[in-house]
Amino acid sequence: MPLIDRYLLRQLLGPTVLATAALTAVALLSQSLSALDIIVSQRQSALIFAKVTLLAMPQLLNMVMPIAIFVAALVSLNRLHTEQEIVVCFAGGMSRWRVIAPALRLASIIAVLALVVNLWIQPLAAREMRQTLFEVRTDLASTLIREGEFTSPAPGLTVYAQSVDATGLIRNLFIHQEKEGGSATTYTADEGRLEKRNGRPVLAMHRGSMQEFSDEDVLNYLTFDDYPYDLTPFMRSDELIHYKPSDRYLRELLFPDLTQDWEKQNRLKLLAEGHNRIASPLYNIALMALALSAIIGGGFSRMGYGRRIAVVSAVAVGVRIIGFVVQAASEEAAWINVFQYLVPILATYLALRGIFREKVSRFIDMRLKPHRISRRREAVA
C-alpha cells in the first residue's frame, strides 16, 4: 500500500475507533439501565449484571457501527479537506477513486467484520444472555424468599424471612404450607440456607420447629436442629427457554422448522431477521460513501462544508430509518426482503455517483507555506 494511502487510512481509523467506543459506551449505559432490574428485583450479583450487559454488546455494535463510521469520516475528511491535504493529493496527480479508496476499504473491512458478528457472534452471545436471564428468572433464591416480605411462590405456600445476608444465610424463617384435604404445616427456624443434597434442591433449616395440623384435627409438634425442606415440587421444570429471532443462527432464520407451531406462525419474522443479518453490514459502506460525498462530492471551500454536511447527515439518517421501516415491512410480505439489500446499495451508488460527477479541483491555496506543499507532494509521490 502506498504511503499516501496508509496516511489517509490512519486519519480515518483513529476517529472511527473513538466514535465507535463512544457510541458503544452510550448504548451500553442504556442497556445497563434496562438490566438494572436484575439486581434490584431479582437480588443477583454485580457479576450477573455485568455479564448480561456485555452479552448485549454484539447486537449494539451492529447498530452503532454505521453511525460511528459516518461521524468519524465526516470529522476526519472535513479536517483533511479544510487543511487542503486532499487538494494536495489531487494536485499530485491522484485520481478521485484513489483518494476515496482507503475510506471505502476501511468501510468494507468493517462490513465483513459486522457480517461475521451478525452470523455467529451475536446469536451465540444472545443465546448465552437468554440462558442467563432464564436462570435468573427461575432462581429459587429470588423467587422463593424476599427479605422482609411474605411471598407466595406456589399455591398454598407462604414464606417469610427477616433477613438474607450476602452469603445466602437466611434468618428468622417462617414457612406455612397448606395441603389438599385441609391439612397444614408450619415451619419456623432461626436460620436457613439453600443447598443441594443428593442432587435435589433443599432449604436446610436449623434450630427450628414444625407444627402440623392433620386431617383428623390432630396437632403434631416437634423441634429439630436440622431439617431439609424439599424444594423439588416448586421447581418450574415445565418452563423452557424460548429463543427470539435475534437469538437464532442464520440457518434457523432462513429455513425454520415448519413442524413447530411458533416457527410456522412467525416464519416471515424469522425470514426478515435473517435477511437483515446479511444486509445490515452494507450500511457501513453506504454511510461511508455518503460521508465522502459530503466532503469530496463538492468543490473546495475555505468557508467550510457545514451546509453540505447537514444535508448529507439528514440523508444518512433517512436512509437508516428507511432500512428499519423496510425490515418491519418484510415481516408482513417476504418479497419486500429484496429492498433490505436495495436500500444500502442504492444509497452507495448515488453517493459515489455524486462524487465522480464533481470535477476534480487541482487548485492549491498559495498561502500554504512552501515547505508544507513540498512535504505533501513527497507524500503523494
C-alpha positions as CSV (number, residue, x, y, z in Angstrom):
1,M,0.0,0.0,0.0
2,P,1.5,3.4,-1.0
3,L,2.5,5.8,1.7
4,I,-0.3,8.3,1.0
5,D,-2.9,5.5,1.1
6,R,-1.6,4.4,4.6
7,Y,-1.7,8.1,5.7
8,L,-5.3,8.6,4.6
9,L,-6.3,5.3,6.2
10,R,-4.7,6.2,9.5
11,Q,-6.5,9.5,9.5
12,L,-9.8,7.7,9.2
13,L,-9.1,4.7,11.5
14,G,-8.4,6.7,14.7
15,P,-11.7,8.7,14.7
16,T,-13.6,5.6,13.7
17,V,-12.3,3.7,16.7
18,L,-13.0,6.7,19.0
19,A,-16.5,7.2,17.7
20,T,-17.3,3.5,17.9
21,A,-16.1,3.4,21.5
22,A,-18.1,6.5,22.5
23,L,-21.4,5.4,20.9
24,T,-21.0,1.8,22.2
25,A,-20.5,3.2,25.7
26,V,-23.7,5.2,25.4
27,A,-25.6,2.2,24.1
28,L,-24.2,0.0,26.9
29,L,-25.2,2.6,29.5
30,S,-28.8,2.5,28.1
31,Q,-28.7,-1.3,28.2
32,S,-27.3,-1.4,31.7
33,L,-30.2,0.8,33.0
34,S,-32.7,-1.6,31.5
35,A,-30.9,-4.6,33.0
36,L,-30.7,-2.9,36.5
37,D,-33.9,-4.7,37.4
38,I,-31.9,-7.9,37.6
39,I,-30.0,-6.6,40.7
40,V,-32.9,-4.7,42.3
41,S,-35.8,-7.1,42.0
42,Q,-34.0,-10.4,41.5
43,R,-31.2,-9.9,44.0
44,Q,-28.5,-11.0,41.6
45,S,-24.8,-10.2,41.9
46,A,-23.0,-7.5,40.1
47,L,-21.2,-10.2,38.1
48,I,-24.5,-11.3,36.6
49,F,-25.4,-7.7,35.8
50,A,-22.1,-7.1,34.0
51,K,-22.4,-10.4,32.1
52,V,-25.9,-9.6,30.8
53,T,-24.8,-6.1,29.8
54,L,-21.7,-7.3,28.0
55,L,-23.5,-10.1,26.2
56,A,-25.7,-7.4,24.6
57,M,-22.7,-5.7,23.0
58,P,-22.6,-7.6,19.7
59,Q,-26.1,-6.5,18.8
60,L,-25.4,-3.0,19.9
61,L,-22.2,-2.9,17.8
62,N,-24.2,-3.8,14.7
63,M,-26.5,-0.8,15.3
64,V,-23.8,1.8,16.2
65,M,-21.0,0.9,13.7
66,P,-22.6,2.6,10.6
67,I,-23.3,5.7,12.6
68,A,-19.7,5.7,14.1
69,I,-18.2,5.3,10.6
70,F,-20.3,8.2,9.3
71,V,-19.4,10.6,12.1
72,A,-15.7,9.7,12.1
73,A,-15.5,10.0,8.3
74,L,-17.1,13.5,8.4
75,V,-14.8,14.7,11.1
76,S,-11.5,13.4,9.6
77,L,-12.4,14.1,5.9
78,N,-13.6,17.6,6.8
79,R,-10.3,18.3,8.5
80,L,-8.2,16.9,5.7
81,H,-10.2,18.9,3.1
82,T,-10.2,22.2,5.1
83,E,-6.4,21.9,5.6
84,Q,-6.2,21.3,1.8
85,E,-4.4,18.0,2.2
86,I,-6.9,16.3,-0.1
87,V,-6.4,19.2,-2.6
88,V,-2.7,18.4,-2.5
89,C,-3.5,14.8,-3.3
90,F,-5.4,15.9,-6.4
91,A,-2.7,18.3,-7.3
92,G,-0.2,15.5,-7.1
93,G,-2.0,13.6,-9.8
94,M,-4.1,11.2,-7.6
95,S,-7.4,10.2,-9.1
96,R,-10.7,10.7,-7.3
97,W,-11.0,6.9,-6.9
98,R,-7.6,6.6,-5.3
99,V,-8.4,9.3,-2.8
100,I,-11.6,7.7,-1.6
101,A,-10.2,4.1,-1.9
102,P,-8.7,4.0,1.7
103,A,-12.1,5.1,3.2
104,L,-14.1,2.5,1.2
105,R,-11.5,-0.1,2.0
106,L,-11.9,0.6,5.7
107,A,-15.7,0.5,5.4
108,S,-15.6,-2.8,3.5
109,I,-13.4,-4.4,6.2
110,I,-15.7,-3.2,8.9
111,A,-18.7,-4.6,6.9
112,V,-17.1,-8.0,6.7
113,L,-16.4,-8.0,10.4
114,A,-20.0,-6.9,11.1
115,L,-21.2,-9.8,8.9
116,V,-19.2,-12.2,11.0
117,V,-20.6,-10.7,14.2
118,N,-24.2,-11.0,12.8
119,L,-23.9,-14.6,11.6
120,W,-22.0,-16.2,14.5
121,I,-21.1,-14.0,17.5
122,Q,-24.4,-12.2,18.0
123,P,-26.6,-15.4,18.1
124,L,-24.0,-17.1,20.4
125,A,-24.0,-14.1,22.8
126,A,-27.8,-13.7,22.6
127,R,-28.3,-17.3,23.5
128,E,-26.0,-17.1,26.4
129,M,-27.8,-14.0,27.6
130,R,-31.2,-15.7,27.2
131,Q,-29.8,-18.7,29.2
132,T,-28.6,-16.4,32.0
133,L,-31.9,-14.5,32.2
134,F,-33.8,-17.8,32.3
135,E,-31.6,-18.9,35.2
136,V,-32.2,-15.6,37.0
137,R,-36.0,-15.8,36.4
138,T,-36.2,-19.4,37.7
139,D,-33.7,-18.8,40.6
140,L,-35.2,-20.3,43.8
141,A,-33.3,-17.8,46.0
142,S,-35.0,-14.9,44.3
143,T,-38.5,-16.4,43.7
144,L,-38.9,-18.2,47.0
145,I,-37.6,-15.8,49.5
146,R,-37.6,-12.0,49.6
147,E,-36.1,-10.2,52.6
148,G,-38.8,-8.8,54.9
149,E,-41.7,-9.8,52.7
150,F,-44.4,-12.5,52.8
151,T,-44.2,-14.3,49.4
152,S,-46.4,-17.0,47.8
153,P,-44.2,-18.7,45.2
154,A,-46.6,-21.5,44.8
155,P,-50.3,-22.1,45.6
156,G,-50.9,-22.8,49.3
157,L,-47.3,-21.8,50.2
158,T,-46.3,-18.7,52.2
159,V,-42.7,-17.9,53.0
160,Y,-41.2,-15.1,55.1
161,A,-37.6,-14.3,56.1
162,Q,-36.5,-11.5,58.3
163,S,-33.2,-11.0,56.5
164,V,-30.9,-12.6,53.9
165,D,-27.2,-11.7,54.1
166,A,-24.6,-11.6,51.3
167,T,-23.5,-15.2,51.9
168,G,-27.1,-16.5,51.5
169,L,-27.8,-17.1,55.2
170,I,-31.5,-16.7,55.9
171,R,-32.5,-15.6,59.4
172,N,-35.8,-16.0,61.3
173,L,-37.5,-18.1,58.6
174,F,-41.2,-18.9,58.5
175,I,-42.9,-21.3,56.1
176,H,-46.6,-22.2,56.0
177,Q,-47.9,-24.8,53.6
178,E,-51.5,-25.8,53.1
179,K,-52.1,-29.2,51.6
180,E,-55.1,-30.9,49.9
181,G,-57.7,-32.1,52.4
182,G,-57.4,-29.2,54.8
183,S,-54.1,-30.2,56.5
184,A,-51.4,-27.5,57.0
185,T,-47.8,-27.4,58.2
186,T,-45.9,-24.5,59.7
187,Y,-42.1,-24.4,59.9
188,T,-40.1,-21.8,61.9
189,A,-36.3,-21.7,62.1
190,D,-33.6,-19.4,63.4
191,E,-31.5,-19.9,60.3
192,G,-31.7,-21.5,56.9
193,R,-29.8,-21.8,53.7
194,L,-30.5,-23.0,50.1
195,E,-28.5,-26.1,49.4
196,K,-28.4,-29.2,47.2
197,R,-28.5,-32.6,48.9
198,N,-28.3,-35.8,46.8
199,G,-28.8,-33.6,43.7
200,R,-32.1,-32.2,44.9
201,P,-32.6,-28.5,46.0
202,V,-33.5,-28.2,49.6
203,L,-33.9,-25.4,52.2
204,A,-31.8,-26.5,55.1
205,M,-33.4,-25.1,58.3
206,H,-31.5,-25.0,61.6
207,R,-32.8,-24.8,65.2
208,G,-36.5,-24.7,64.5
209,S,-39.8,-26.3,65.0
210,M,-42.6,-27.9,62.9
211,Q,-46.3,-27.7,63.6
212,E,-48.6,-29.9,61.6
213,F,-52.4,-29.8,61.7
214,S,-53.6,-33.1,60.2
215,D,-56.9,-34.0,58.5
216,E,-58.1,-35.6,61.8
217,D,-57.8,-32.3,63.6
218,V,-54.6,-33.5,65.4
219,L,-51.8,-31.1,66.1
220,N,-48.3,-32.6,65.8
221,Y,-45.4,-30.6,67.1
222,L,-41.7,-31.3,67.0
223,T,-38.4,-29.4,67.2
224,F,-35.3,-30.0,65.1
225,D,-31.7,-28.9,64.8
226,D,-31.5,-29.6,61.1
227,Y,-34.4,-30.1,58.7
228,P,-34.1,-30.3,54.9
229,Y,-37.2,-28.8,53.3
230,D,-37.5,-30.3,49.8
231,L,-38.0,-27.7,47.1
232,T,-38.3,-30.0,44.1
233,P,-42.1,-29.7,43.9
234,F,-41.7,-25.9,43.4
235,M,-39.2,-26.2,40.6
236,R,-40.7,-25.0,37.3
237,S,-39.5,-27.9,35.3
238,D,-42.0,-27.4,32.5
239,E,-40.7,-24.0,31.6
240,L,-38.3,-24.0,28.6
241,I,-36.1,-21.4,27.1
242,H,-37.6,-19.7,24.1
243,Y,-35.2,-18.2,21.6
244,K,-36.3,-15.0,19.9
245,P,-35.5,-14.3,16.3
246,S,-32.5,-12.2,17.4
247,D,-31.1,-15.3,19.2
248,R,-31.1,-17.7,16.3
249,Y,-28.5,-18.6,13.8
250,L,-28.9,-17.7,10.1
251,R,-29.9,-21.2,9.0
252,E,-32.6,-21.3,11.7
253,L,-33.9,-18.0,10.3
254,L,-33.9,-18.7,6.6
255,F,-35.0,-22.4,7.0
256,P,-37.3,-22.5,10.0
257,D,-38.8,-25.8,11.3
258,L,-42.3,-25.5,10.0
259,T,-43.4,-28.5,12.1
260,Q,-43.2,-26.2,15.1
261,D,-46.3,-24.1,15.6
262,W,-44.4,-20.9,16.7
263,E,-41.9,-21.0,13.9
264,K,-44.7,-21.7,11.4
265,Q,-46.7,-18.7,12.6
266,N,-43.6,-16.4,12.7
267,R,-41.9,-17.6,9.5
268,L,-42.0,-14.1,7.9
269,K,-40.4,-12.5,11.0
270,L,-37.7,-15.1,11.0
271,L,-37.0,-14.6,7.3
272,A,-36.9,-10.8,7.7
273,E,-34.4,-11.1,10.6
274,G,-32.2,-13.5,8.5
275,H,-32.1,-11.1,5.5
276,N,-31.4,-8.2,7.9
277,R,-28.4,-10.1,9.3
278,I,-26.9,-10.2,5.8
279,A,-27.9,-6.8,4.6
280,S,-27.2,-4.6,7.6
281,P,-23.4,-4.6,7.2
282,L,-23.9,-2.9,3.8
283,Y,-24.9,0.3,5.7
284,N,-21.3,0.6,6.8
285,I,-20.3,1.1,3.2
286,A,-23.3,3.2,2.3
287,L,-22.8,5.7,5.1
288,M,-19.1,5.9,4.4
289,A,-19.9,6.7,0.8
290,L,-22.4,9.4,1.9
291,A,-19.7,11.0,4.2
292,L,-17.3,11.0,1.2
293,S,-19.9,12.7,-1.0
294,A,-20.5,15.4,1.7
295,I,-16.8,16.4,1.6
296,I,-15.4,15.4,-1.7
297,G,-18.6,15.5,-3.7
298,G,-18.5,19.3,-4.0
299,G,-16.0,21.9,-4.8
300,F,-13.3,23.2,-2.4
301,S,-14.4,25.8,0.0
302,R,-12.3,27.7,2.6
303,M,-15.6,28.7,4.4
304,G,-16.3,25.1,5.4
305,Y,-18.8,22.5,4.5
306,G,-21.4,22.9,7.2
307,R,-24.4,23.1,4.8
308,R,-23.4,20.1,2.8
309,I,-22.7,18.1,5.9
310,A,-26.1,18.9,7.4
311,V,-27.9,17.9,4.2
312,V,-26.0,14.6,3.8
313,S,-26.4,13.9,7.5
314,A,-30.2,14.2,7.1
315,V,-30.0,11.9,4.1
316,A,-27.9,9.3,6.1
317,V,-30.4,9.3,8.9
318,G,-33.3,9.0,6.4
319,V,-31.5,6.0,4.7
320,R,-31.1,4.2,8.0
321,I,-34.7,4.9,9.0
322,I,-35.9,3.6,5.7
323,G,-33.9,0.4,6.4
324,F,-35.7,-0.1,9.7
325,V,-39.0,0.5,8.0
326,V,-38.3,-2.0,5.2
327,Q,-37.2,-4.6,7.8
328,A,-40.5,-4.1,9.6
329,A,-42.5,-4.3,6.4
330,S,-40.7,-7.5,5.4
331,E,-42.3,-9.2,8.4
332,E,-45.6,-8.9,6.5
333,A,-44.6,-9.9,3.0
334,A,-41.5,-11.9,2.0
335,W,-40.9,-10.2,-1.3
336,I,-40.1,-6.9,0.4
337,N,-36.9,-8.5,1.7
338,V,-35.2,-7.6,-1.5
339,F,-35.4,-3.9,-0.5
340,Q,-33.3,-4.7,2.6
341,Y,-30.4,-5.0,0.1
342,L,-31.5,-2.4,-2.4
343,V,-31.7,0.5,0.1
344,P,-28.0,0.5,1.1
345,I,-26.8,-0.5,-2.4
346,L,-28.8,2.4,-4.0
347,A,-27.5,4.8,-1.3
348,T,-23.9,3.8,-2.1
349,Y,-24.5,4.1,-5.8
350,L,-26.0,7.6,-5.6
351,A,-23.3,8.8,-3.2
352,L,-20.5,7.5,-5.4
353,R,-22.2,9.0,-8.5
354,G,-22.3,12.4,-6.8
355,I,-18.6,12.1,-6.0
356,F,-17.5,11.3,-9.6
357,R,-19.8,13.8,-11.2
358,E,-17.9,16.6,-9.5
359,K,-14.8,17.8,-11.4
360,V,-11.5,17.4,-9.6
361,S,-10.1,20.8,-8.4
362,R,-6.3,20.8,-8.6
363,F,-6.1,24.3,-7.2
364,I,-3.7,24.8,-4.2
365,D,-4.1,27.8,-2.0
366,M,-0.8,29.6,-2.4
367,R,-1.0,30.8,1.1
368,L,0.3,27.4,2.1
369,K,3.9,27.6,3.2
370,P,6.3,26.2,0.5
371,H,7.7,23.5,2.8
372,R,4.2,22.2,3.6
373,I,3.4,21.9,-0.1
374,S,6.7,20.1,-0.9
375,R,6.2,17.7,2.0
376,R,2.7,16.8,0.9
377,R,3.8,16.3,-2.7
378,E,6.5,14.0,-1.4
379,A,3.9,12.0,0.5
380,V,1.8,11.8,-2.7
381,A,4.8,10.5,-4.6
